[in-house]
Amino acid sequence: MGPRGRRGTFSSVHVLVKQVRDYINSWNDNAKPFTWTATADEILAKVQLVRTRVKRLVNKKSKQRNEDHETPGMCP
């Protein structure tokens, strides 16, 4: 897409779509296979780590909401 595409300056949606399509066609003409640098076990370990962290965040937010609703004088 070049520098223009990275800045996101386009005169119209039509020009943007054309630039994106041109980029995709150029990429496909010169495509190179993706090479994984991590093993399946490393990827799965990271997925598990993210799941654990997200679960903690959700539980923390849920706990905070419950505490907010239990505080006397506070409106839900």
N, C-alpha and C positions, 0 to 999 in steps of 0.2 A: 504494500500500500504506500510505502514511502513516508517521508516526513509529513506530508499533507494529511494522510490518513491517520497518523498518530495524533496530530493536533485536533482532529475532528472538525476541520473547517471545510464545509461543503456549501455550494450555492443552492442546492436543492436536495430533496430526498432522492430524486432520480439520479443525480450525480453520485450521491453516497452509494446507492445500490449498485450502480455501474462500477464504482471503484472496488467495492467488496467482491463483486462477481469477477472482475479482472484479476484481483488478488488471488481468489480461490482457483481460478483457471491456471494462473501462473504457478501457484503452489503445486497444483495437481500435475502439471507438466514436468515439474522438477522434484517430485515427491521422493522422500527418502524414508525408509521404514523407521519406526520409532524403536529405539533400543532401551529396554528396561535396565536400570542400573541397580534396582533393589530386588531382593528375592521376594517370593510370595510370602514367606514367613515375616520378613521385615514390613511389608505392606500391611499384612493382617495385624501385626503388633501395633502399628500406627493407627489403624482403624479402631482397634480396641481401646487405645489410649484416648482417642478423640471421643469415642462413645462414653467412656468413663467421665471425661471432663464435661461433656454436654449434660450427662445425667446429673452430675454434681451441681452444675449451674441451674438446671431446671428445678432440682430439689431446693436449692438455696432461694431461688425466686419464689417458689411455692411457699416455703417456710416464711419468707418475709411478708408475703401477702396475707398469710394466715395471722401473723403477729400484728400486722396493721389493722386487721379487722377485729382483733381481740382487744386492742388498746381502748380503754374507756375514754369517751368523749370524742372519738374519731369517727367520722362518717365514712361509710364504705364507698 
